[in-house]
Amino acid sequence: FGGVLGGLLGTWLFTLDPAAPFAFSTALACIVFVLYTVGFCIRLGFGDDIELAEEKRSRRRGIKRVSSWRKSEINANRKSMDSEAA
C-alpha cells in the first residue's frame, strides 16, 4: 500500500515540478530523523549515559534488565586476555 501511495504521490508531484518529489522526500526524511532523535532523547533523558538511562528506565518500569552490552564487552576483554596469554 505504501509503495502505491508513494508512486502516485511522486507522479503527481512530478507533474507540478520535476524536482518536487525529491524535495518532498528530503523534507520527509529530515522530519522523521528529527522526530526519531528527539523521541530517543526523551526516552533516555538528555545527556545521560545510555547504560545508566536504561537502568533507570527499567527500575522505573519494574523490569529486570539484562545488559547485553556489558556481556559482550566482558567477552571481548576475555578474548583479548586469552590471546595475550597464548
Secondary structure, DSSP 4 states (H G I P E B T S, - for coil): -HHHHHHHHHHHHHHH-TTHHHHHHHHHHHHHHHHHHHHHHHHH-TT--HHHHHHHHHHHHT-----HHHHHHHHHHHHHHHHHH-
